[in-house]
């Protein structure tokens, strides 16, 4: 099997990226020297909304239905044939096992048919590198806050594959806490964006929620207790609130909850930046699209004489573009993999190494 495309340098290599770790099917083509040529994302939200969360079996089956037509359409839109793709990168983990298997099997099959290299990519490494797809990118080293529905991590990044975990959530991730609190307030799925929208109508002075684990040293997070505090507040206040005022109560709780999460993340980011001496902070993952969080981190980094970097909103959620780019970076470092493949539903970023 040919490992790399003939007569073509890495700067011209085209990588097809496939993302199927959870409830979004993402495909993209990245070309070194030209950047992101195109990408498409299909969200399964309508499929799962009646269940209030992702149903793994339904997610896997939908990836099977959507993946081939999406790749075919993307290549047609870009005027490319399969033989003009030089490598295939896919999400190997972490994520839902069945969903990961769909993407991995499809990617390996395409790579075999096209006689090109295929690489399994770490989902969170994709998020971490997503800001590199923008025109103005941070320079290594930097600190990254990876904040999504499944992960909340602070990582020191010296280069591609050179990561040191500084802190992480000990229980619920920030995005998970957003979704669960939104469900308490009767908001739809996914709850995070709905809660953030409701919070805009809340009174910032009515409630003050705790900032978990900020009264002790360290860079770990815990949002489970904050979620419980929100539930307790809702139950207590509902007893003394008329039906006509419940909407405002929910908005005020949403505002207090969002404020507590945002401030907690900002406090830990400040500590990480001070600890590492970095003046660049990358924030990525679904929750990084939250406007209040971005505004707070922007102010924080400006006060510290540094700068925050984010991917565009459409690349904050799961997408194939970040996987294609991470694959291109890995191939540029000489990473190769055998034909036999597997998935890693649980996979720590600390197990990653450059070129491996």
RAVEN-V282705 format. One record per backbone hydrogen bond with DSSP energy under -0.5 kcal/mol. CO is the residue of the C=O (numbers start at 1). NH is the residue of the N-H. E is the energy in kcal/mol with one decimal. If there is no record, write none. Layout:
((CO/NH/E) (CO/NH/E))
This chain:
((3/117/-0.5) (5/8/-0.7) (9/12/-1.6) (10/13/-1.1) (13/15/-0.5) (13/32/-1.9) (14/86/-2.0) (14/87/-1.0) (15/17/-0.5) (15/30/-2.5) (16/89/-3.2) (17/28/-1.6) (18/91/-1.6) (19/26/-2.5) (21/96/-2.7) (23/44/-2.5) (24/26/-0.7) (25/42/-2.8) (26/19/-2.8) (27/40/-2.6) (28/17/-3.0) (29/37/-2.4) (29/38/-1.2) (30/15/-3.2) (31/34/-1.5) (31/35/-3.2) (35/31/-2.6) (35/37/-0.5) (38/29/-2.3) (40/27/-2.5) (41/43/-0.5) (42/25/-2.7) (44/47/-1.2) (44/48/-1.4) (45/48/-0.6) (45/49/-1.9) (48/51/-1.8) (48/52/-0.8) (48/53/-1.1) (49/52/-1.0) (54/56/-0.7) (55/59/-2.4) (56/60/-2.4) (57/61/-2.1) (58/62/-2.1) (59/63/-2.0) (60/64/-1.8) (61/65/-1.7) (62/66/-2.3) (63/67/-2.4) (64/68/-0.5) (66/70/-2.1) (67/71/-2.3) (68/72/-2.5) (69/73/-2.4) (70/74/-2.4) (71/75/-2.5) (72/76/-1.9) (73/77/-2.6) (74/78/-1.8) (75/79/-0.6) (75/80/-2.9) (76/79/-0.9) (81/84/-1.9) (82/85/-1.8) (86/117/-0.8) (87/16/-2.6) (88/119/-2.3) (89/18/-2.1) (90/92/-0.6) (90/121/-3.5) (92/344/-3.4) (93/123/-3.4) (96/100/-2.8) (97/101/-2.2) (98/102/-1.5) (99/103/-1.6) (100/104/-2.7) (101/105/-2.6) (102/106/-2.1) (103/107/-2.6) (104/108/-2.5) (105/109/-1.9) (106/110/-2.3) (107/111/-2.5) (108/112/-2.2) (109/113/-2.4) (110/114/-2.7) (111/115/-0.9) (111/116/-2.2) (117/88/-2.3) (119/90/-2.4) (121/92/-2.3) (121/93/-0.9) (122/126/-1.9) (123/127/-1.7) (124/128/-2.6) (125/129/-2.0) (126/130/-0.9) (127/130/-0.8) (129/132/-1.9) (130/133/-2.1) (131/134/-1.6) (135/137/-0.6) (142/157/-3.1) (143/282/-3.1) (144/146/-0.6) (144/155/-2.7) (145/147/-0.7) (145/284/-2.2) (146/153/-2.5) (147/287/-1.5) (147/288/-0.8) (148/175/-1.9) (148/176/-0.6) (151/148/-3.2) (152/169/-1.7) (153/146/-2.8) (154/166/-3.0) (154/167/-1.5) (155/144/-3.0) (155/157/-0.6) (156/158/-0.6) (156/164/-2.3) (157/141/-0.7) (157/142/-2.1) (159/162/-2.1) (161/163/-0.8) (162/158/-2.6) (162/159/-0.9) (164/156/-3.0) (167/154/-2.9) (168/221/-2.1) (172/223/-0.6) (173/177/-2.4) (174/178/-2.2) (175/179/-2.3) (176/180/-2.4) (177/181/-2.3) (178/182/-2.4) (179/183/-1.8) (180/184/-1.6) (181/185/-1.5) (182/187/-2.7) (183/186/-1.5) (190/194/-0.7) (191/195/-3.0) (192/196/-2.3) (193/197/-2.0) (194/198/-2.3) (195/199/-2.5) (196/200/-0.7) (197/200/-0.7) (198/201/-1.9) (199/202/-1.7) (202/204/-0.7) (203/206/-1.2) (203/207/-0.6) (210/212/-0.8) (211/214/-1.5) (221/170/-3.0) (223/227/-1.7) (224/228/-1.8) (225/229/-2.3) (226/230/-2.0) (227/231/-1.9) (228/232/-2.6) (229/233/-2.3) (230/234/-2.3) (231/235/-2.4) (232/236/-2.5) (233/237/-2.6) (234/238/-1.9) (235/239/-0.9) (237/240/-1.1) (238/241/-1.1) (242/245/-1.3) (242/246/-0.6) (243/246/-0.9) (245/249/-2.0) (246/250/-2.7) (247/251/-1.9) (248/252/-2.5) (249/253/-2.4) (250/254/-2.5) (251/255/-2.3) (252/256/-2.2) (253/257/-2.8) (254/258/-2.7) (255/259/-2.3) (256/260/-2.0) (257/261/-2.3) (258/262/-2.8) (259/263/-2.4) (260/264/-2.2) (261/265/-2.5) (262/266/-2.3) (263/267/-2.5) (264/268/-2.1) (265/269/-2.2) (266/270/-2.4) (267/271/-1.9) (268/272/-2.3) (269/273/-2.6) (270/274/-2.6) (271/275/-2.7) (272/276/-2.1) (273/277/-1.9) (273/278/-0.6) (279/307/-1.9) (280/143/-2.2) (281/309/-2.7) (282/145/-3.2) (283/311/-0.6) (284/147/-2.6) (285/288/-1.4) (286/289/-1.4) (287/290/-2.1) (290/294/-2.3) (291/295/-2.5) (292/296/-2.0) (293/297/-2.5) (294/298/-2.6) (295/299/-1.9) (296/300/-2.3) (297/301/-2.7) (298/302/-2.1) (299/303/-2.5) (300/304/-1.4) (301/306/-3.6) (302/305/-1.3) (307/281/-2.3) (309/283/-2.5) (312/315/-2.0) (313/316/-1.6) (313/317/-0.7) (319/323/-0.6) (320/324/-2.6) (321/325/-2.4) (322/326/-2.2) (323/327/-2.3) (324/328/-2.1) (325/329/-2.4) (326/330/-2.3) (327/331/-2.5) (328/332/-2.2) (329/333/-1.2) (330/335/-2.3) (331/334/-1.5) (345/95/-1.3) (348/351/-1.4) (349/352/-1.7) (353/356/-1.9))
